[in-house]
């Protein structure tokens, strides 16, 4: 019984000593993750803005090209179908590209390694 108490005291000392490392690692990972997400959001915002503008003007150009013909209505519906197709392709493409590494993977692996160490010592 005293041996178990002595081991648990040693483990608590190790855990308290590692707590500062965990906090520092968490701070670093939050900083890296925040910078990465910020750059991705900025890129997606710019791409989205210019994508919407390009799609709008392509649609207007198609409709204007057929304005004086009998196919004006058909051209307008073609533009709608084109927009729906591009939106569907965008959703499909976005669903195929998920991030490879999860956030805080380094911290998670360190905590798991320390938990395994604690299990072994008990």
Buried (B, 14 or more C-beta within 10 A) or exposed (E): EEEEEEEEEEBEEBBEEBEEEBEEBBEEBEEEEEEEEEEEEEEEEEEEEEEEEEBEEBBEEBBEEBEEEEEBEEBBEBBEEBBEEEEEEEEEEEEEEEEEEEBBEBBEEBBEEBEEBBEEEE
